[in-house]
Amino acid sequence: MGGHGSSGELRAIDSALTDRGGILLTGTTGVGKTRLLAASLQRAAAEGRTVVAVGGAGGPETGCAENFCSLAECLDRLESVRRHSDPARRTVVGFDDAHLVDEPAAHRLYRLTASGRVAVAATARRDAALPAGVDKLWVERLVERLEVLPFAQDVVSSILRSRVGGPVDSPTLERLWATTRGNALILHELVEYALADGSLRRVDGHWHWDGLPARPPERLADIVCLRLRDLTPGEQELVNVLAVVGQVEYGLAERLGLARAAETLDERGLVQIEYSGRRVGIRLTEPSPGRSSRTGCPGSPPSACGCSSPTPSRPRGAARGRRGPHGHPADGGRSRPRTVGTPRGGPYGGPPPRLPLAERLCRAVLGDSPASAPEATGASSLPRLPPPR
């Protein structure tokens, strides 16, 4: 399920491979960078370009002339290729995870690209530091850098209708959008699971889905955990809170010392900072299917409140906005915060570990705290922040 990129993205990649030294696709985990890379390599091979891949990038259908186990091995073979002044005639080197390339190989790749011997088609995680040789490729404009964004809400609807082969009711489209936020990998896993277990089914001529089960599918939870691993204690506190209440004021997070956590999570694409007039809010970009945000992730303590956010039962109204070049909203249009759940006991039985800061913030936002709690958290005097410059 899912496409291999919009026509605009594919045209931009084709242009970068034809007119420049290549393309670097960046984005968060699961947005479809690898699929887009595969489609790009396949199109280049179909046009008669010599395409080589590293580590099976693009898969068997790409039509690569050769596949190498490592970038170093690939570059050894390409050292002797002729220089071409026409970028469209250069050998295309395709590989995933450019952020994992070692420095010596990255510098060799830079030299081969700068000398006109190869063109690069690679992916990199948005939040990861790139080796200096790869950074020089896009800084010196030898390659284009393209951020792969999550699917927009209308694209999610189109993909779902195509997959099930029929009309889908509006509540189902809203629930799937609210749960996946356009992440291609999570959308694929969730829809395939829902079709297999019968929760996504045809009702009165339309496909209908009631939402995630109380205990989410193991594989889906594991995929979300991949993005929520390696969090600092402050980042984990904020993720736990947002998994409960959906959205909090930036000022409240700032008062509790979580402003830096909000910024670093925003850089990683795990939260989104939203602007509404002079108000600034923070929400998760990840779904929170039970244990994925509250328990079970390696190194991630569960939420003190043991709450979860149920799937909204009504349309959100606002479409997902695109992110600007520095991670801030580009259009100001954002979805409403999700419905707040009712606190309950710890998941799967037994008292969960307590996280006092997260609990105070949750209770302040939920309005479920003693009279003294607003003073303790500063909830009674939230500052209004100026809009972004």
N, C-alpha and C positions, 0 to 999 in steps of 0.2 A: 504494500500500500504506500501511496505517496509518490510524488513526482521526483524528477531529477533536477529541479531548479526551474525558475521561470524563464521565459524566452529572453527577458531583459538580462538576467544573470548570465545565461549561456552566450548571448551576443557579446557581453562585456568580456567574458573569458576568451571567446574566440578572437576578439580584437586584441586583447593583451598578448595572446600567443602569436598572433600574426604580425602585429606592429611593434611590439616591445619584446622584452626578454622573458615574459611569462606572467604568472598570476600566483598570488598567495591568498588562499581562502582562510579567513579567520572566523571564529564564532564559538559559542558555548557548546558544551557537550550535547549531542543529540539533535542539533539543528539540521543535519544533513550535509555536512561538509564532504564526507567521504563519497556519498552518492553523487554529489555535484562534481567532484573530482573525476569519478569514474565516467560520468557522462561526457565530461570535457575531453578526457583522454580518448574515449571512443570516437568522438566527433573529429578529433585531430587525426586519428589513424584512418578514419574513413575518407579524409581529404588527402590522403597520401603522405602524411607526415610520418617520419620515423619516430616511434614512441617506445620508450623503455620505462620500466617500472621498478620500484624498489619495494620488497616485502609484499608483493601481490597487490599493490595499489591498483584499484580499478576493477579487480576481479578478472576471471578468465574471458569475459566477453569484450574486454577493452580492445583486443587486437594488437597488443604490445609485441614489438619485434623481439624483445628479450626481457626477462624478469630476473632481478638480482636480489641476493639475500641482504645486502647492506649497501648504503650509499657509497661507502668507501670503495667497495668492489665495482660498483657502477661507474664511479668517477675514474677508476683505474682504466677501464675499458674506453672511456670517452676522452681521455687525455689526447689521443691521437686523431680525433675527428677534425675535419677541416673547418676553418672559420668561414662563416657566411655573413656577408653584409646584409642580406635579406633575412630578417627574423623569421619569415614564413618557411624558410628552408632548413632551419636549425632542428637538431634532434630534441624532442621533448622528453624531459625527465620528470616522471610523476612519482610522488611519494606522500605518505601521510605523516602527520606529527612532526613538523619541522622543528618544533620546540625541543624535541628529544635528540636532535642531531648534535654530535660532538663538535667542538670548535674547529679542530683541524679539517674535518670534512666540510663544515660550513664555509670555511675560507676557500677551500678548493672549489666548491660549488660557485662561490662568488667570482673567483677568477675565471672559471670556464664560461660563466654567463656574461661577465664584463667583456671578455675577449670575443664574444660572438659565436662561441662554439655550441652552446646548448640554450634551450629555453626551459624554464622551470614551471611546473604545475604542482603546487603543494598545498597542504592544509596545516593549520596551527591552531591550538587552543587560544581563545581570546585572552584569557587571564594569565597565560604562561609567558615567562621571559624567553625571548628568542636568542639563539647564539648570535654573536656579533656579525658573522659572515652573512647570515640570513637577514638580519636587520639592515645591513648595508645594501642589500638588494632592493628593498623598497624605499629606504631613505634616499638613495641615489637615483630613484625612479627607473631602475633597470627592470623591475617587475611592478605590476599593479597590485595593490592590496585591496581586497574586496571582503567586506564583512557579510557573512551569511546570517540573515535574521530568521527568527522563528516565523512560521506561517502566520499570515494575517487571518482574522476571524472568517472572512468570506472564503479564503482559500481552504481553511479547515472544513468548512461546510461543503465546498465543492469536492474535496477529496473523499469525504465520508459518503456523499451521495454516489460518487463513482464506485467506491468499494462495495457498497451494499446493493447497488443496482436499482435504486428506487428512492422515493421521497422520504425524508427524515423529518420528524416533528420538531418544532421549534424548541421545546424544553430540552430535548436530547442534544440538539446542536449547542445550546447554551451550556449544558452540563459538561459536555466534552471540551468546549472551549475553556470553561472555567477550570477544569481539571488539568488540561494539558498546556494551556497558554501557547499553543502553536508549536510546541516542541515536537519535531517529526518523529523521533524515536519513541517518546512516551505515547504519542498519538497512535503509532503503529501497534505497540505492545498492548495498549488498552483496548483498542478496537478488536484486534485479533482474539484477545482473551474474552471479551464480551460476546463475540460471535460464537466462540467455542463453548462457553458455558451457558449460552442461551439468554443472557441478560440483555443483549442487544437483539431484539426480535421484532417481527412485523406485527403490528396491532392496527386493525381497521385500515389496512392499506398503507400505513406509514411505519417506518422503523422507529422503535422506541427503546430508550435505555433509562433505567431508574437511577443510575449512579453507582459509585464504587461500593462494594460490599463492606461490611464492618471490618473484616480482615482482608486487606487488599491482596491481590496475587503476588506471590513471592518474587517472581522475576521483575515485576514492575517496581516493587518496593526496593529491590536491590539496585535497579537502574537509577532511581532517585538518590539512593545512598551514595552512588559513585560520585555524584556532584556535591553531596553534602559532607563528604569526608574531609579530613584535614582542616577542620575549622578551629579557630582559636576559641577559648572559653567565651569571650565576648560575642563572637559571631554565632556560637551555638546558642547562647542566651537569646539573642535577637531572633534567630530562626525558630526557636521553640515558641516564643511569644507570637510571632507572625503566623505560625501554624495554627495557633489557637484563635486569634482574633481577626486575622485577615489583613488588617491595616492599622498602623499606629501613626500618631503625629511625630514628625521628626524632632520637634522640640522636646517631647517626652523622652525619646531615646537619648537625646543630647543631655538632658538633666541626669539621666542614670548612667552616663559615661559610655553609651553605646553608639555615639555618633561615628567614631572611627570604624566600628564594626559595620555600620550601615554603608559607609563609603567603600570599604574593601569588598563587601558582599556585592555592592553595585558594580564595582570594577570586574568582578567575576561573573556578573550576569545572574546572580542568585536572588537579588532583590531589585526592585524598581522604585526609584524615587519619583513621586508624582506631584505635580503642581496643580493646585486649584485656587486661582486668585492668589492670595498671599499665604495660603496654607500649603504646607509641605507634608506629604504622607509617604509611608514606606510599606511595601507589600512584597510578598514572595513571588518570584516568577516560576517557582517549582510547584507542582501539586503537592499536597500533604496527605498522601494516602496512608493514614494510620501510622504504622511503625517507621515509615521512611523518614519522618521528621521528629518523631517522639521517642522511638526506641528501636534498637536493633542495628543501627548503623555503627560500624566500627569507630570507636572514639567519640561517639555522639551520645551524651546522656539524654534520657527522656525528659519530657516536659514535666515540671513540678505539678502543673494543674491537671495533667492527663486529659486535656480537652482535644477535640478535633473539630475541624470546620466542615459542616455538612455541605454537600453540593447545593448551590442556590436553586430554588425552585421557580424563579422568575427570571425573565430576561434582564440582562445587565444594561442594555441600552447603548452604552458607549463602546465603540470599537477600539481594539488595541492600537495604540499609537506607535510609531517607529521611534527608535532611539537615535539621538544625534551623534555626531562624531566623538563626543567625549562621554557617552553613556547617559546623557540627560535627555529628557523628552524632547522630541523635535517638533511636536505639534500641539502639545498640551492636552490632547484628548485621551482620556484614560477610562478604564472600566471602574465601576463602583467597587468598594471593598466588599468582600464576601460576607455572608451572614455569619454572625457569631454563634458558636455552639454553646450548649449548656454544659457546665463542668460536670464531670463524672469521675468515677474511680480510675485508678491506673489501668492501662491496657493489659489484657490477658491475665488479670489477677495479680494481687500482691501490691503493696504500697511502692510507688516509684521513688527514686531518689529525689530529694528536694533541691530545688535551685531557687534560693530566696529572691534573687533579683528578678528572675523571670516571673516568679509568682506575684511579686509586688506589682510589676508592670501589667501582668494579665489582669489582676484584680482591679487595678486602677482603671484600665480601659473598659473592662466588663461592668464596672460599677458594682462589684460584688465584695467590696472591701469595707472594713470598719470605718467609722467616721474619721479616724486619724489617718487613714491611708492616703487620701488626696494630698494632705500636707506632706506626708513622707515621700511621695513620688513627684510632687509638683504638678499633679494633674489639674489642680484648680487654677493654675495660672500659666497655661501653655503659651509660650511666646509665638508671635506671628512672624515668620521669617519673610524677608523680601523675596520677590520672584527672582529667578536666575537671570543673570546679565546676558 
